[in-house]
Amino acid sequence: MAIKPTKFQHFLMRNPIMQFFTYIYLNIKILKIVRIGHDGTRNKK
């Protein structure tokens, strides 16, 4: 059975401003990882 979201989580899901800031935050997190040099399993030469 699915977990029912709380009223606060429902508010965050419905709020476009919070969705925008969450989107920006996640993009910055991803860009930091890419900028640091996420090489995976390749060897540096």
Summary of the structure (lengths in Angstrom):
residues: 45
radius of gyration: 17.1
end to end distance: 50.6
largest distance: 52.3
contacts: 61
relative contact order: 0.09
helix: 64%
strand: 0%
